[in-house]
Amino acid sequence: MKRLFRRALALFVPIIFMTILGGCLSPIAIQAVGGAAGGAAPSASAYRGGGKGESYFIAHYEDVIQAVLKSGKTLSLELEEKKVDPDRASLRYFGGKANKINLVIEPCTETMTSILFDVGWSGSIAFGRLMARQIHFELKEAGAFLVDWTPDTVE
């Protein structure tokens, strides 16, 4: 019986250790998909796990859709699917070498819009972060942010 216990322990301890270690370090290694917006931007982002991230922007729904479309063109991505409804937009881009990204854009309020990024389990989180940065840049260039969070205006 003692031998069986030791064998089971020898088998399960490494599995448990790797699960704990992987669970604790994965957010550090991967970072937030949309965390690229950062700084004093009127946006917030979070990594949700499994190649998914979420960003919120203080911008109108239509402006965010236009920023996403312009970002896709700027990054020379191939638009594979586009569905735009008054309460939800879904876009799928292909960036070569198996880089795919699905974006779901939803209006939360009149002035707040969310984007759910999904690059998949084996997709590149950096690809998602780059897309988030470009969307932020396009919103800023278009003057679409409804508030100004520059250090001079934030108290």
DOPA-618289 format. One record per residue (C-alpha): residue number from 1; residue in one letter; x, y, z. Coordinates in Angstrom, 3 decimals, decimal comma. Example, Ala and Ser with C-alpha at 12.3 -4.5 7.8 and 13.67 -1.06 7.14 Angstrom:
// residues 2
NODE resi resn        x        y        z
NODE    1    a   12,300   -4,500    7,800
NODE    2    s   13,670   -1,060    7,140
// end
This chain:
// residues 155
NODE resi resn        x        y        z
NODE    1    m    0,000    0,000    0,000
NODE    2    k    2,854    2,330    0,865
NODE    3    r    4,408    1,654   -2,523
NODE    4    l    1,177    2,479   -4,347
NODE    5    f    0,882    5,745   -2,451
NODE    6    r    4,460    6,742   -3,387
NODE    7    r    3,864    5,916   -7,051
NODE    8    a    0,648    7,948   -7,096
NODE    9    l    2,395   10,820   -5,354
NODE   10    a    5,299   10,681   -7,819
NODE   11    l    2,811   10,837  -10,684
NODE   12    f    0,465   13,563   -9,405
NODE   13    v    2,867   15,981   -7,704
NODE   14    p    4,493   17,133  -10,985
NODE   15    i    1,073   17,519  -12,604
NODE   16    i   -0,261   19,580   -9,702
NODE   17    f    2,934   21,646   -9,563
NODE   18    m    2,810   22,447  -13,298
NODE   19    t   -0,874   23,355  -13,075
NODE   20    i   -0,260   25,757  -10,202
NODE   21    l    2,863   27,212  -11,778
NODE   22    g    1,222   27,650  -15,172
NODE   23    g   -1,860   29,196  -13,630
NODE   24    c    0,160   31,700  -11,628
NODE   25    l    2,546   32,781  -14,339
NODE   26    s    0,401   32,805  -17,461
NODE   27    p   -1,029   36,319  -16,923
NODE   28    i    2,505   37,642  -16,424
NODE   29    a    3,860   35,979  -19,549
NODE   30    i    0,919   36,670  -21,804
NODE   31    q   -0,314   40,051  -20,523
NODE   32    a   -3,589   41,619  -21,564
NODE   33    v   -4,608   41,386  -25,174
NODE   34    g   -5,930   44,905  -25,133
NODE   35    g   -3,457   46,157  -22,552
NODE   36    a   -1,683   47,964  -25,305
NODE   37    a   -4,007   50,960  -25,137
NODE   38    g   -2,722   51,834  -21,663
NODE   39    g   -1,513   55,141  -20,315
NODE   40    a   -3,869   58,067  -19,960
NODE   41    a   -6,204   56,729  -22,635
NODE   42    p   -9,977   56,756  -22,170
NODE   43    s   -9,973   52,963  -22,400
NODE   44    a   -9,447   49,926  -20,195
NODE   45    s   -8,422   46,372  -21,023
NODE   46    a   -8,176   42,946  -19,439
NODE   47    y   -6,893   39,507  -20,408
NODE   48    r   -9,595   36,858  -20,013
NODE   49    g   -7,528   33,724  -20,705
NODE   50    g   -7,545   31,300  -23,608
NODE   51    g   -6,362   33,902  -26,102
NODE   52    k   -9,215   36,266  -25,269
NODE   53    g   -9,150   39,840  -24,095
NODE   54    e  -11,582   42,649  -23,654
NODE   55    s  -11,301   46,415  -24,073
NODE   56    y  -13,697   49,219  -23,266
NODE   57    f  -13,532   52,602  -24,974
NODE   58    i  -15,248   55,875  -24,143
NODE   59    a  -16,358   56,325  -27,736
NODE   60    h  -19,503   55,840  -29,774
NODE   61    y  -20,234   52,378  -31,192
NODE   62    e  -20,095   53,561  -34,822
NODE   63    d  -16,744   55,284  -34,276
NODE   64    v  -15,240   52,127  -32,768
NODE   65    i  -16,431   50,047  -35,741
NODE   66    q  -14,821   52,530  -38,128
NODE   67    a  -11,585   52,453  -36,102
NODE   68    v  -11,517   48,647  -36,240
NODE   69    l  -12,063   48,628  -40,009
NODE   70    k   -9,372   51,273  -40,526
NODE   71    s   -6,991   49,337  -38,240
NODE   72    g   -7,490   46,212  -40,343
NODE   73    k   -6,577   48,157  -43,482
NODE   74    t   -3,565   49,804  -41,848
NODE   75    l   -2,218   46,424  -40,722
NODE   76    s   -2,952   44,902  -44,171
NODE   77    l   -5,231   42,265  -42,687
NODE   78    e   -7,694   40,286  -44,771
NODE   79    l  -11,290   40,783  -43,644
NODE   80    e  -12,832   37,287  -43,752
NODE   81    e  -16,190   38,049  -42,155
NODE   82    k  -18,127   41,209  -41,325
NODE   83    k  -21,529   41,325  -39,619
NODE   84    v  -22,737   44,695  -38,361
NODE   85    d  -26,047   45,087  -36,513
NODE   86    p  -27,303   48,018  -34,446
NODE   87    d  -26,440   46,216  -31,201
NODE   88    r  -23,469   44,018  -32,172
NODE   89    a  -20,720   43,815  -34,772
NODE   90    s  -18,604   40,763  -35,481
NODE   91    l  -15,447   40,902  -37,594
NODE   92    r  -12,896   38,205  -38,383
NODE   93    y   -9,470   39,102  -39,715
NODE   94    f   -6,667   36,943  -41,089
NODE   95    g   -3,085   38,166  -40,834
NODE   96    g   -1,108   35,404  -42,528
NODE   97    k    0,864   32,588  -40,871
NODE   98    a   -2,256   31,411  -39,039
NODE   99    n   -2,791   34,763  -37,310
NODE  100    k   -6,539   35,088  -36,984
NODE  101    i   -8,471   37,423  -34,761
NODE  102    n  -12,182   37,591  -34,041
NODE  103    l  -13,585   40,855  -32,745
NODE  104    v  -17,023   41,347  -31,244
NODE  105    i  -17,968   44,996  -30,777
NODE  106    e  -20,947   45,916  -28,611
NODE  107    p  -22,328   49,226  -27,394
NODE  108    c  -22,601   49,189  -23,601
NODE  109    t  -24,063   52,650  -23,180
NODE  110    e  -24,445   55,685  -25,426
NODE  111    t  -20,829   56,646  -24,717
NODE  112    m  -19,115   53,331  -23,893
NODE  113    t  -18,265   50,520  -26,317
NODE  114    s  -16,634   47,152  -25,664
NODE  115    i  -14,539   44,930  -27,911
NODE  116    l  -13,938   41,254  -27,212
NODE  117    f  -10,718   40,037  -28,869
NODE  118    d  -10,176   36,332  -29,553
NODE  119    v   -6,973   35,033  -31,131
NODE  120    g   -7,642   31,445  -30,030
NODE  121    w   -5,670   29,176  -27,718
NODE  122    s   -2,761   28,833  -30,111
NODE  123    g   -2,949   32,338  -31,562
NODE  124    s   -0,503   35,132  -30,889
NODE  125    i   -1,449   37,409  -28,005
NODE  126    a    0,994   39,960  -29,431
NODE  127    f   -1,120   40,041  -32,604
NODE  128    g   -4,177   40,902  -30,508
NODE  129    r   -2,250   43,546  -28,580
NODE  130    l   -1,050   45,139  -31,805
NODE  131    m   -4,620   45,281  -33,094
NODE  132    a   -5,739   46,898  -29,821
NODE  133    r   -2,981   49,506  -30,111
NODE  134    q   -3,941   50,314  -33,659
NODE  135    i   -7,636   50,652  -32,759
NODE  136    h   -6,694   53,026  -29,960
NODE  137    f   -4,506   55,043  -32,357
NODE  138    e   -7,288   55,265  -34,960
NODE  139    l   -9,810   56,432  -32,345
NODE  140    k   -7,375   59,077  -31,128
NODE  141    e   -6,543   60,261  -34,660
NODE  142    a  -10,232   60,562  -35,506
NODE  143    g  -10,921   62,518  -32,319
NODE  144    a  -13,505   59,884  -31,413
NODE  145    f  -12,718   59,653  -27,696
NODE  146    l  -15,459   61,467  -25,830
NODE  147    v  -13,211   62,520  -22,947
NODE  148    d   -9,637   63,738  -22,749
NODE  149    w   -7,524   61,954  -20,157
NODE  150    t   -4,249   63,693  -20,856
NODE  151    p   -2,259   64,522  -17,691
NODE  152    d   -3,116   68,218  -18,133
NODE  153    t   -6,885   67,575  -17,871
NODE  154    v   -7,080   64,790  -15,284
NODE  155    e   -7,294   65,956  -11,673
// end
